[in-house]
Amino acid sequence: MNDLSPSDLKSILHSKRANMYYLEYCRVMQKDGRVLYLTEASKENQYFNIPIANSTILLLGNGTSITQAAVRMLAQAGVLIGFSGGGGTPLYMANDTEQPIEWFTPQSEYRPTEYLQGWMKFWFDDAKRLTAAKYFQQARIEFLHKVWTSDRELKSEGFTTADSSIEVALERFNDRMLTAAKPADLLLTEAQLTKALYKFAANTTKTENFTRQHRAFDRNSTDKANDFLNHGNYLAYGLAACTLWVLGIPHGFAVMHGKTRRGALVFDIADLIKDAIVLPWAFICAKENATEQEFRQQILQAFTDHKALDFMFEQVKAVALDTHGKIHE
């Protein structure tokens, strides 16, 4: 079988692709024009196909290797590659030795330029950059409302924006967000909301003595809620990195997390979906004593069900092109 050309592999838009893979203890290779991963069974080796034309991200965990030919085909298909520890966290260095949120991104001279050019129209103006940050925060809350009111499983577990404590927290956040005069004010307001959401999630799932810890993944850890939060957040970072790469916007042009963190825009975009999807499922899966694989499958399915990647693309494009007429004025 002849190798496919890059044009053959880009028929499915990234925002419509269905697959995000985490692999461990296997070898990724190219064979007969396809990308496969090989696992060693007790009696024979087993090959599994990776549908690269319908994939966004390949995250390689412990005990993995990848061939140059496989990397070439993944790059042609526009699939991002990341290396991580067990369970998807921490994400190790990909192409920047000081920034832990980085990915091997395919090289292409044919990505769009309009979104970066639109981004640059406002980014150097502090007031306009703050307006863009507020837009993302509003979109983040709207997405949370949408997911928590439409997802039957979440509602059955008690996650609803109709709860009085959540209503108060969201109203307070909205008021403070609109009056924030600088990014630091916005970050403080965001931290207060996140703390309230953690408290609500812990109470809803009867998780005792929860304290947020951003430590690296530990297979011997008994704090599953924190482990799952870290794990899910890294998956969200992958979707955010994919969105920015496809639209041609470098990770350093953040609107909220600061100019000094080169990957900060990844955090900004990942925040659009973390509260709505990762946070509740981390606590629910911890309550059910799920394995990391079960949690990961649940999160990836939720990303697909709620079209999280589509939502990221829509919001970033809206800000870059100022389709609402609020930023470039």
C-alpha positions as CSV (number, residue, x, y, z in Angstrom):
1,M,0.0,0.0,0.0
2,N,1.4,3.4,-0.9
3,D,1.8,6.1,1.7
4,L,-1.1,8.5,1.9
5,S,-0.5,12.2,1.0
6,P,-1.1,14.9,3.6
7,S,-4.1,16.1,1.6
8,D,-5.7,12.6,1.9
9,L,-5.4,12.8,5.7
10,K,-7.0,16.1,6.4
11,S,-10.5,15.5,5.1
12,I,-11.9,15.5,8.6
13,L,-11.6,18.8,10.4
14,H,-9.8,18.7,13.7
15,S,-12.9,20.1,15.5
16,K,-14.9,17.1,14.2
17,R,-12.3,14.4,14.9
18,A,-13.4,11.7,17.5
19,N,-10.2,10.2,18.9
20,M,-7.6,11.1,21.5
21,Y,-5.3,8.3,22.5
22,Y,-3.3,7.5,25.6
23,L,-1.0,4.5,25.1
24,E,1.5,2.8,27.4
25,Y,3.8,-0.3,27.2
26,C,3.6,-0.6,23.5
27,R,5.5,0.3,20.3
28,V,4.0,2.7,17.8
29,M,5.1,2.1,14.2
30,Q,4.2,2.5,10.5
31,K,3.2,-0.7,8.6
32,D,1.7,-0.9,5.2
33,G,0.8,2.7,5.0
34,R,-0.9,2.7,8.4
35,V,0.1,3.7,12.0
36,L,-0.2,0.8,14.4
37,Y,0.7,0.1,18.0
38,L,2.2,-3.2,19.0
39,T,1.7,-4.9,22.3
40,E,3.4,-8.0,23.5
41,A,1.1,-10.8,24.7
42,S,2.1,-14.0,26.4
43,K,2.0,-16.1,23.2
44,E,2.0,-13.6,20.3
45,N,2.4,-9.9,19.5
46,Q,-0.8,-8.0,18.8
47,Y,-1.2,-5.1,16.4
48,F,-3.9,-2.4,16.7
49,N,-4.7,0.2,14.1
50,I,-4.7,4.0,15.0
51,P,-7.2,5.8,12.8
52,I,-4.9,8.9,12.3
53,A,-7.2,10.7,9.9
54,N,-9.8,10.9,12.7
55,S,-7.5,11.5,15.6
56,T,-6.3,14.7,17.3
57,I,-3.8,13.7,19.9
58,L,-1.5,10.8,20.7
59,L,-0.3,10.8,24.3
60,L,2.5,8.2,25.0
61,G,2.9,7.1,28.6
62,N,5.3,4.7,30.3
63,G,7.1,2.0,28.3
64,T,6.4,3.4,24.9
65,S,8.5,3.9,21.8
66,I,7.7,5.4,18.4
67,T,9.4,5.1,15.0
68,Q,10.4,7.9,12.7
69,A,8.1,6.6,10.0
70,A,5.1,6.7,12.4
71,V,5.9,10.2,13.5
72,R,6.1,11.3,9.8
73,M,2.6,9.9,9.1
74,L,1.2,11.4,12.3
75,A,2.6,14.8,11.3
76,Q,1.1,14.4,7.8
77,A,-2.3,13.8,9.4
78,G,-1.9,16.7,11.8
79,V,-1.9,14.6,15.0
80,L,-0.2,16.2,18.0
81,I,2.2,13.9,20.0
82,G,2.9,14.3,23.7
83,F,5.0,12.2,26.1
84,S,3.9,11.8,29.7
85,G,4.3,9.7,32.8
86,G,1.9,7.0,33.9
87,G,-1.8,7.9,33.7
88,G,-1.2,10.9,31.4
89,T,0.5,13.1,34.1
90,P,2.9,14.7,34.3
91,L,3.3,15.8,30.7
92,Y,7.0,15.6,30.1
93,M,9.0,17.9,27.8
94,A,8.1,17.8,24.2
95,N,10.0,20.7,22.6
96,D,10.6,23.2,25.4
97,T,12.8,22.3,28.4
98,E,11.2,24.8,30.8
99,Q,7.5,24.7,29.9
100,P,5.6,21.5,31.0
101,I,2.6,22.2,28.8
102,E,4.1,21.6,25.3
103,W,3.5,19.2,22.5
104,F,5.2,17.9,19.4
105,T,3.2,19.8,16.9
106,P,3.3,18.9,13.2
107,Q,5.0,21.4,10.9
108,S,2.9,22.9,8.2
109,E,3.2,26.1,6.1
110,Y,-0.5,25.8,5.1
111,R,-2.2,26.6,8.4
112,P,-4.5,29.7,8.4
113,T,-3.0,33.1,9.0
114,E,-6.2,35.1,9.6
115,Y,-6.6,34.0,13.2
116,L,-3.1,35.0,14.3
117,Q,-3.4,38.3,12.5
118,G,-6.7,38.9,14.2
119,W,-5.3,38.0,17.5
120,M,-2.4,40.5,17.0
121,K,-4.9,43.3,16.4
122,F,-5.9,43.4,20.0
123,W,-3.2,41.5,21.9
124,F,-0.8,44.4,22.4
125,D,-3.5,46.5,23.9
126,D,-4.0,45.8,27.7
127,A,-7.6,46.8,27.7
128,K,-8.6,44.7,24.7
129,R,-6.7,41.7,26.0
130,L,-8.6,42.0,29.2
131,T,-11.9,42.2,27.2
132,A,-10.9,39.0,25.4
133,A,-10.2,37.3,28.8
134,K,-13.6,38.3,30.1
135,Y,-15.2,36.9,26.9
136,F,-13.6,33.5,27.6
137,Q,-14.7,33.6,31.2
138,Q,-18.3,34.3,30.1
139,A,-18.1,31.4,27.6
140,R,-16.7,29.2,30.3
141,I,-19.7,29.8,32.6
142,E,-22.2,29.4,29.7
143,F,-20.6,26.0,28.8
144,L,-20.9,24.9,32.4
145,H,-24.6,25.8,32.5
146,K,-25.1,24.0,29.2
147,V,-23.3,20.8,30.3
148,W,-24.7,20.6,33.8
149,T,-28.3,21.2,32.7
150,S,-28.2,18.7,29.7
151,D,-26.1,15.8,31.1
152,R,-28.4,13.3,32.7
153,E,-25.6,11.4,34.4
154,L,-24.2,14.6,36.0
155,K,-27.7,15.7,37.2
156,S,-28.3,12.3,38.7
157,E,-25.1,12.7,40.7
158,G,-26.3,16.1,42.0
159,F,-24.3,18.4,39.7
160,T,-26.7,21.2,38.7
161,T,-26.4,24.9,38.5
162,A,-29.8,25.2,40.1
163,D,-28.2,24.5,43.5
164,S,-28.4,27.7,45.6
165,S,-24.7,27.7,46.5
166,I,-23.7,27.4,42.8
167,E,-26.1,30.1,41.8
168,V,-24.6,32.5,44.4
169,A,-21.1,31.6,43.4
170,L,-21.8,32.1,39.7
171,E,-23.6,35.4,40.2
172,R,-20.7,36.7,42.4
173,F,-18.2,35.6,39.8
174,N,-20.1,37.3,37.0
175,D,-20.3,40.6,38.9
176,R,-16.7,40.6,39.9
177,M,-15.6,39.5,36.4
178,L,-17.4,42.3,34.7
179,T,-15.8,44.9,37.0
180,A,-12.3,43.5,37.0
181,A,-9.8,46.2,36.0
182,K,-6.7,44.0,35.3
183,P,-5.9,40.3,34.7
184,A,-4.8,39.9,38.3
185,D,-8.3,40.8,39.5
186,L,-9.8,38.3,37.0
187,L,-7.4,35.6,38.2
188,L,-8.4,36.2,41.8
189,T,-12.1,36.0,40.9
190,E,-11.5,32.8,38.9
191,A,-9.7,31.3,41.9
192,Q,-12.6,32.1,44.2
193,L,-15.1,30.5,41.8
194,T,-13.0,27.4,41.4
195,K,-12.7,27.1,45.2
196,A,-16.5,27.2,45.5
197,L,-16.9,24.6,42.7
198,Y,-14.4,22.3,44.5
199,K,-16.3,22.7,47.7
200,F,-19.6,22.0,46.0
201,A,-18.2,18.9,44.3
202,A,-16.7,17.6,47.5
203,N,-19.9,18.0,49.4
204,T,-22.0,16.5,46.6
205,T,-19.9,13.4,46.4
206,K,-19.3,13.3,50.2
207,T,-15.5,13.6,49.7
208,E,-14.1,14.4,53.1
209,N,-11.2,16.8,53.8
210,F,-10.5,17.7,50.2
211,T,-7.7,20.1,49.5
212,R,-6.5,20.8,45.9
213,Q,-3.0,19.4,45.2
214,H,-1.3,20.0,41.8
215,R,1.3,17.3,42.4
216,A,2.6,14.9,39.8
217,F,0.8,11.6,39.2
218,D,1.7,8.9,41.8
219,R,0.5,5.3,41.1
220,N,0.5,4.7,44.9
221,S,-1.6,7.8,45.7
222,T,-4.9,7.3,47.5
223,D,-6.1,10.8,46.7
224,K,-8.0,9.9,43.6
225,A,-10.0,13.2,43.3
226,N,-6.8,15.2,43.0
227,D,-5.2,12.6,40.7
228,F,-8.2,12.6,38.4
229,L,-8.3,16.4,38.4
230,N,-4.7,16.5,37.3
231,H,-5.2,13.7,34.8
232,G,-8.3,15.3,33.2
233,N,-6.8,18.7,33.1
234,Y,-3.8,17.4,31.0
235,L,-6.3,15.9,28.6
236,A,-8.0,19.3,28.3
237,Y,-4.6,20.9,27.7
238,G,-4.1,18.5,24.8
239,L,-7.4,19.7,23.2
240,A,-6.4,23.3,23.8
241,A,-3.0,22.8,22.2
242,C,-4.6,21.1,19.2
243,T,-7.1,24.0,18.8
244,L,-4.3,26.6,18.9
245,W,-2.0,24.7,16.5
246,V,-4.7,24.2,13.9
247,L,-5.7,27.9,14.0
248,G,-2.0,28.9,13.9
249,I,-1.9,30.9,17.2
250,P,1.2,30.4,19.3
251,H,0.8,29.3,22.9
252,G,2.5,32.4,24.3
253,F,-0.1,34.9,23.4
254,A,-2.2,34.5,26.5
255,V,-5.0,36.8,27.5
256,M,-5.3,35.9,31.2
257,H,-2.5,33.7,32.6
258,G,0.2,36.2,31.9
259,K,2.9,37.0,29.4
260,T,5.7,35.3,31.4
261,R,4.4,31.7,30.8
262,R,5.0,30.6,27.2
263,G,2.3,28.0,27.3
264,A,-0.2,30.2,29.1
265,L,-2.8,30.4,26.2
266,V,-3.2,26.7,26.5
267,F,-4.3,27.2,30.1
268,D,-6.7,30.0,29.0
269,I,-8.4,27.8,26.4
270,A,-8.5,24.6,28.5
271,D,-10.3,26.6,31.2
272,L,-13.3,26.8,28.9
273,I,-14.2,23.1,29.6
274,K,-12.4,22.1,32.7
275,D,-15.1,23.2,35.3
276,A,-18.0,21.8,33.2
277,I,-16.5,18.3,32.5
278,V,-13.3,17.4,34.2
279,L,-14.2,18.7,37.7
280,P,-17.4,16.8,38.3
281,W,-16.2,13.6,36.7
282,A,-13.0,13.6,38.8
283,F,-15.0,13.6,42.0
284,I,-17.6,11.2,40.8
285,C,-15.0,8.7,39.5
286,A,-13.1,9.1,42.8
287,K,-16.2,8.3,44.8
288,E,-16.8,5.2,42.7
289,N,-13.1,4.2,43.1
290,A,-12.6,4.0,39.4
291,T,-9.3,3.1,37.8
292,E,-7.4,5.8,35.9
293,Q,-8.3,4.0,32.6
294,E,-12.0,4.1,33.5
295,F,-11.8,7.8,34.4
296,R,-9.9,8.6,31.2
297,Q,-12.5,6.8,29.1
298,Q,-15.3,8.7,30.9
299,I,-13.6,12.0,30.3
300,L,-12.9,11.4,26.6
301,Q,-16.5,10.3,26.1
302,A,-17.8,13.4,27.8
303,F,-15.5,15.6,25.6
304,T,-17.1,13.9,22.6
305,D,-20.7,14.0,23.9
306,H,-20.5,17.7,24.7
307,K,-18.5,18.6,21.6
308,A,-15.7,20.2,23.8
309,L,-13.2,20.5,20.9
310,D,-15.9,22.1,18.7
311,F,-16.6,24.6,21.5
312,M,-12.9,25.5,21.9
313,F,-12.6,26.2,18.2
314,E,-15.7,28.3,18.1
315,Q,-14.6,30.5,21.0
316,V,-11.0,31.0,19.9
317,K,-12.2,31.9,16.3
318,A,-14.8,34.3,17.7
319,V,-12.2,36.2,19.7
320,A,-9.6,36.2,16.9
321,L,-12.0,37.5,14.3
322,D,-14.1,39.5,16.9
323,T,-17.3,38.1,15.5
324,H,-19.2,39.8,18.3
325,G,-17.7,43.2,17.8
326,K,-16.5,43.6,21.4
327,I,-12.7,43.4,21.3
328,H,-11.2,45.1,18.2
329,E,-13.2,48.3,18.8
